[in-house]
Amino acid sequence: MLLTTFKKDGTALPTPVWVVRHGDELRVWSAPESGKVKRIRRSGKVQIAPCGMRGAPRGPSVDAVARLLPPSEADVVLDALAQKYGLPGRLTRWRSRLGGRPRAAIGITLAA
């Protein structure tokens, strides 16, 4: 999925991310010091769109709202991504845990 966050000046910054569905919410994970996490913390306004593996859009963007989930959700999201994406997902989970670095979980819902 292509997750687009916005700078203070309104500049759009699209990033391809792995995504899993959890009820009515989409969930992704990231490093807590990443730019997208900082921008979501400031403003939850995002856009989402389907995309290819390298981020090429494959459909229209829709407005959505993102929020940072509690730290306890990060491992749950990472485990779900590992299950969905198979070997690449398991390797990503392994590298993330091996490094012992914190992770941020992000929940995304469509804008009203």
MDAnalysis code that builds the backbone (N, CA, C; Angstrom):
import MDAnalysis as mda
import numpy as np

u = mda.Universe.empty(336, n_residues=112, atom_resindex=np.repeat(np.arange(112), 3), trajectory=True)
u.add_TopologyAttr("name", ["N", "CA", "C"] * 112)
u.add_TopologyAttr("resid", np.arange(1, 113))
u.add_TopologyAttr("resname", ["MET", "LEU", "LEU", "THR", "THR", "PHE", "LYS", "LYS", "ASP", "GLY", "THR", "ALA", "LEU", "PRO", "THR", "PRO", "VAL", "TRP", "VAL", "VAL", "ARG", "HIS", "GLY", "ASP", "GLU", "LEU", "ARG", "VAL", "TRP", "SER", "ALA", "PRO", "GLU", "SER", "GLY", "LYS", "VAL", "LYS", "ARG", "ILE", "ARG", "ARG", "SER", "GLY", "LYS", "VAL", "GLN", "ILE", "ALA", "PRO", "CYS", "GLY", "MET", "ARG", "GLY", "ALA", "PRO", "ARG", "GLY", "PRO", "SER", "VAL", "ASP", "ALA", "VAL", "ALA", "ARG", "LEU", "LEU", "PRO", "PRO", "SER", "GLU", "ALA", "ASP", "VAL", "VAL", "LEU", "ASP", "ALA", "LEU", "ALA", "GLN", "LYS", "TYR", "GLY", "LEU", "PRO", "GLY", "ARG", "LEU", "THR", "ARG", "TRP", "ARG", "SER", "ARG", "LEU", "GLY", "GLY", "ARG", "PRO", "ARG", "ALA", "ALA", "ILE", "GLY", "ILE", "THR", "LEU", "ALA", "ALA"])
u.atoms.positions = np.array([
    [0.848, -1.160, 0.000],
    [0.000, 0.000, 0.000],
    [0.899, 1.230, 0.000],
    [0.450, 2.263, -0.666],
    [1.173, 3.524, -0.681],
    [0.568, 4.422, 0.397],
    [1.367, 4.748, 1.404],
    [0.951, 5.599, 2.501],
    [1.563, 6.973, 2.277],
    [0.712, 7.972, 2.116],
    [1.188, 9.330, 1.888],
    [0.924, 10.160, 3.139],
    [1.999, 10.705, 3.690],
    [1.903, 11.620, 4.823],
    [2.256, 13.008, 4.313],
    [2.004, 14.026, 5.137],
    [2.173, 15.394, 4.678],
    [3.049, 16.204, 5.626],
    [3.986, 16.958, 5.035],
    [4.820, 17.873, 5.805],
    [3.978, 19.058, 6.268],
    [4.551, 19.873, 7.142],
    [3.847, 21.066, 7.644],
    [3.427, 21.991, 6.513],
    [4.252, 22.064, 5.460],
    [3.935, 22.960, 4.344],
    [2.974, 22.325, 3.325],
    [2.493, 21.103, 3.603],
    [1.541, 20.440, 2.721],
    [2.158, 19.524, 1.692],
    [3.484, 19.469, 1.617],
    [4.151, 18.591, 0.660],
    [3.832, 17.131, 0.971],
    [3.392, 16.401, -0.055],
    [3.054, 14.987, 0.107],
    [4.314, 14.131, 0.031],
    [4.425, 13.159, 0.931],
    [5.559, 12.242, 0.948],
    [5.038, 10.805, 0.940],
    [4.949, 10.183, -0.238],
    [4.433, 8.809, -0.327],
    [5.511, 7.782, 0.028],
    [5.094, 6.720, 0.710],
    [5.987, 5.636, 1.102],
    [5.264, 4.308, 0.930],
    [5.830, 3.352, 0.192],
    [5.209, 2.028, 0.134],
    [5.425, 1.299, 1.458],
    [4.368, 0.674, 1.964],
    [4.442, -0.062, 3.226],
    [3.695, -1.386, 3.094],
    [4.106, -2.348, 3.902],
    [3.335, -3.582, 4.034],
    [2.163, -3.297, 4.942],
    [1.053, -3.940, 4.682],
    [-0.165, -3.637, 5.421],
    [-0.920, -4.933, 5.731],
    [-1.565, -4.957, 6.890],
    [-2.483, -6.037, 7.254],
    [-3.790, -5.407, 7.717],
    [-4.847, -6.159, 7.559],
    [-6.152, -5.684, 7.999],
    [-6.442, -6.228, 9.390],
    [-6.983, -5.372, 10.231],
    [-7.374, -5.754, 11.587],
    [-8.753, -5.138, 11.836],
    [-9.803, -5.913, 11.603],
    [-11.166, -5.379, 11.690],
    [-11.372, -4.313, 10.628],
    [-11.812, -3.138, 11.040],
    [-12.041, -2.028, 10.099],
    [-10.808, -1.168, 9.918],
    [-9.706, -1.601, 10.477],
    [-8.490, -0.793, 10.465],
    [-7.387, -1.501, 9.671],
    [-6.588, -0.706, 8.979],
    [-5.374, -1.210, 8.350],
    [-4.230, -0.924, 9.299],
    [-3.250, -1.834, 9.342],
    [-2.129, -1.630, 10.262],
    [-0.804, -1.807, 9.538],
    [0.130, -0.944, 9.884],
    [1.495, -1.003, 9.360],
    [2.444, -0.792, 10.537],
    [3.715, -1.033, 10.302],
    [4.712, -0.771, 11.354],
    [5.860, 0.000, 10.752],
    [6.609, 0.654, 11.619],
    [7.733, 1.463, 11.178],
    [8.671, 1.703, 12.356],
    [9.822, 2.230, 12.048],
    [10.735, 2.677, 13.109],
    [10.131, 3.929, 13.730],
    [10.139, 4.052, 15.053],
    [9.500, 5.214, 15.686],
    [10.147, 6.550, 15.357],
    [11.400, 6.525, 14.910],
    [12.065, 7.789, 14.569],
    [11.909, 8.147, 13.090],
    [11.142, 7.357, 12.345],
    [10.975, 7.633, 10.914],
    [10.166, 8.905, 10.695],
    [10.355, 9.487, 9.541],
    [9.632, 10.705, 9.185],
    [8.133, 10.511, 9.177],
    [7.669, 9.374, 8.659],
    [6.218, 9.174, 8.591],
    [5.598, 9.113, 9.978],
    [6.305, 8.516, 10.938],
    [5.792, 8.456, 12.312],
    [5.741, 9.862, 12.910],
    [6.764, 10.656, 12.677],
    [6.771, 12.032, 13.182],
    [5.620, 12.838, 12.572],
    [5.395, 12.658, 11.267],
    [4.315, 13.407, 10.609],
    [2.942, 12.934, 11.085],
    [2.776, 11.634, 11.327],
    [1.506, 11.112, 11.839],
    [1.273, 11.607, 13.262],
    [2.328, 11.661, 14.045],
    [2.200, 12.164, 15.418],
    [1.696, 13.621, 15.405],
    [2.185, 14.411, 14.446],
    [1.787, 15.812, 14.343],
    [0.373, 15.945, 13.789],
    [0.079, 15.188, 12.747],
    [-1.235, 15.249, 12.105],
    [-1.552, 13.869, 11.545],
    [-2.678, 13.340, 11.894],
    [-3.049, 12.010, 11.422],
    [-3.581, 11.976, 10.002],
    [-3.568, 13.110, 9.320],
    [-4.079, 13.164, 7.946],
    [-3.130, 12.415, 7.013],
    [-3.645, 11.396, 6.319],
    [-2.860, 10.629, 5.351],
    [-3.741, 10.306, 4.151],
    [-3.114, 9.779, 3.125],
    [-3.833, 9.197, 2.001],
    [-3.260, 7.798, 1.785],
    [-4.108, 6.898, 1.328],
    [-3.661, 5.539, 1.040],
    [-4.095, 5.170, -0.376],
    [-3.304, 4.300, -0.995],
    [-3.607, 3.845, -2.348],
    [-2.955, 2.485, -2.553],
    [-3.532, 1.666, -3.421],
    [-2.843, 0.422, -3.762],
    [-1.591, 0.746, -4.562],
    [-0.559, -0.081, -4.414],
    [0.666, 0.164, -5.176],
    [1.403, -1.148, -5.417],
    [2.358, -1.084, -6.308],
    [3.224, -2.219, -6.570],
    [4.323, -2.284, -5.524],
    [5.168, -3.282, -5.650],
    [6.215, -3.525, -4.670],
    [7.164, -2.336, -4.521],
    [7.385, -1.604, -5.574],
    [8.312, -0.465, -5.534],
    [7.613, 0.875, -5.318],
    [6.303, 0.831, -5.058],
    [5.586, 2.062, -4.743],
    [4.861, 2.716, -5.898],
    [4.858, 2.093, -7.081],
    [4.125, 2.673, -8.213],
    [2.625, 2.536, -7.952],
    [1.889, 3.653, -7.921],
    [0.451, 3.587, -7.637],
    [-0.283, 2.705, -8.635],
    [-1.249, 1.945, -8.133],
    [-2.073, 1.079, -8.977],
    [-3.550, 1.406, -8.849],
    [-3.840, 2.583, -8.375],
    [-5.222, 3.006, -8.208],
    [-5.254, 4.370, -7.556],
    [-6.458, 4.912, -7.397],
    [-6.580, 6.257, -6.820],
    [-6.299, 6.260, -5.313],
    [-5.870, 7.413, -4.822],
    [-5.654, 7.615, -3.391],
    [-6.971, 7.985, -2.735],
    [-7.115, 7.585, -1.480],
    [-8.285, 7.983, -0.695],
    [-7.793, 8.595, 0.614],
    [-8.562, 9.545, 1.135],
    [-8.217, 10.180, 2.401],
    [-8.433, 9.203, 3.550],
    [-7.533, 9.263, 4.518],
    [-7.612, 8.386, 5.677],
    [-7.036, 9.109, 6.894],
    [-7.214, 8.487, 8.041],
    [-6.693, 9.020, 9.298],
    [-5.812, 7.951, 9.930],
    [-4.595, 8.354, 10.298],
    [-3.651, 7.428, 10.921],
    [-3.449, 7.813, 12.378],
    [-3.176, 6.800, 13.194],
    [-2.887, 7.041, 14.603],
    [-1.817, 6.065, 15.047],
    [-1.028, 6.497, 16.005],
    [-0.017, 5.622, 16.567],
    [-0.682, 4.721, 17.591],
    [-0.412, 3.432, 17.488],
    [-0.978, 2.460, 18.414],
    [-0.070, 2.323, 19.627],
    [-0.575, 1.759, 20.720],
    [0.279, 1.544, 21.889],
    [1.471, 0.663, 21.537],
    [2.611, 0.864, 22.179],
    [3.806, 0.062, 21.883],
    [3.566, -1.445, 21.976],
    [2.635, -1.860, 22.816],
    [2.345, -3.288, 22.955],
    [1.778, -3.897, 21.676],
    [1.252, -3.076, 20.780],
    [0.674, -3.569, 19.521],
    [1.723, -3.809, 18.435],
    [2.912, -3.272, 18.591],
    [3.917, -3.371, 17.530],
    [4.261, -4.818, 17.191],
    [4.480, -5.654, 18.197],
    [4.809, -7.052, 17.928],
    [3.636, -7.796, 17.293],
    [2.417, -7.464, 17.691],
    [1.234, -8.091, 17.110],
    [1.153, -7.763, 15.619],
    [1.375, -6.501, 15.281],
    [1.345, -6.080, 13.878],
    [2.476, -6.746, 13.104],
    [3.659, -6.770, 13.666],
    [4.801, -7.379, 12.987],
    [4.583, -8.869, 12.761],
    [3.985, -9.555, 13.732],
    [3.684, -10.986, 13.569],
    [2.660, -11.208, 12.457],
    [1.644, -10.358, 12.390],
    [0.631, -10.479, 11.336],
    [1.237, -10.220, 9.961],
    [2.141, -9.251, 9.872],
    [2.817, -8.976, 8.601],
    [3.693, -10.157, 8.199],
    [4.384, -10.763, 9.159],
    [5.238, -11.924, 8.868],
    [4.397, -13.069, 8.338],
    [3.222, -13.271, 8.916],
    [2.340, -14.337, 8.453],
    [1.827, -14.055, 7.044],
    [1.448, -12.814, 6.780],
    [0.892, -12.459, 5.473],
    [1.936, -12.505, 4.362],
    [3.143, -12.002, 4.632],
    [4.141, -11.850, 3.582],
    [5.146, -12.993, 3.506],
    [4.948, -14.050, 4.280],
    [5.781, -15.244, 4.157],
    [7.228, -15.000, 4.546],
    [8.130, -15.619, 3.796],
    [9.553, -15.554, 4.132],
    [10.081, -14.118, 4.232],
    [9.802, -13.226, 3.282],
    [10.300, -11.853, 3.449],
    [9.772, -11.198, 4.730],
    [8.522, -11.477, 5.081],
    [7.952, -10.929, 6.299],
    [8.610, -11.497, 7.545],
    [8.893, -12.797, 7.533],
    [9.556, -13.415, 8.688],
    [10.981, -12.890, 8.843],
    [11.677, -12.685, 7.723],
    [13.030, -12.131, 7.798],
    [13.020, -10.703, 8.347],
    [12.042, -9.930, 7.929],
    [11.924, -8.560, 8.435],
    [11.658, -8.572, 9.940],
    [10.763, -9.450, 10.363],
    [10.464, -9.561, 11.803],
    [11.716, -9.983, 12.565],
    [12.444, -10.952, 12.037],
    [13.659, -11.450, 12.685],
    [14.705, -10.336, 12.818],
    [14.941, -9.596, 11.716],
    [15.911, -8.489, 11.764],
    [15.489, -7.420, 12.760],
    [14.194, -7.137, 12.799],
    [13.698, -6.121, 13.715],
    [13.920, -6.545, 15.169],
    [13.637, -7.781, 15.465],
    [13.799, -8.266, 16.844],
    [15.262, -8.455, 17.203],
    [16.066, -8.876, 16.236],
    [17.491, -9.088, 16.480],
    [18.164, -7.776, 16.860],
    [17.781, -6.720, 16.183],
    [18.360, -5.412, 16.463],
    [17.916, -4.834, 17.804],
    [16.830, -5.376, 18.365],
    [16.342, -4.902, 19.642],
    [15.844, -3.465, 19.626],
    [15.607, -2.960, 18.435],
    [15.161, -1.569, 18.323],
    [13.661, -1.484, 18.520],
    [13.179, -0.372, 19.053],
    [11.735, -0.205, 19.220],
    [11.038, -0.102, 17.865],
    [9.777, -0.423, 17.866],
    [8.971, -0.368, 16.654],
    [7.704, 0.424, 16.948],
    [7.175, 1.049, 15.916],
    [5.927, 1.806, 16.053],
    [4.859, 1.131, 15.205],
    [3.703, 0.923, 15.789],
    [2.559, 0.376, 15.060],
    [1.623, 1.539, 14.729],
    [1.083, 1.497, 13.511],
    [0.218, 2.564, 13.021],
    [-1.103, 1.952, 12.601],
    [-2.208, 2.534, 13.061],
    [-3.529, 2.130, 12.644],
    [-4.101, 3.170, 11.696],
    [-4.748, 2.696, 10.629],
    [-5.270, 3.607, 9.603],
    [-6.729, 3.263, 9.318],
    [-7.576, 4.284, 9.338],
    [-8.977, 4.114, 8.980],
    [-9.336, 5.137, 7.901],
    [-10.328, 4.807, 7.093],
    [-10.778, 5.745, 6.067],
    [-11.375, 6.984, 6.722],
    [-11.144, 8.115, 6.107],
    [-11.695, 9.374, 6.625],
    [-13.203, 9.383, 6.448],
    [-13.891, 10.026, 7.376],
    [-15.366, 10.082, 7.314],
    [-15.837, 10.989, 6.199],
])
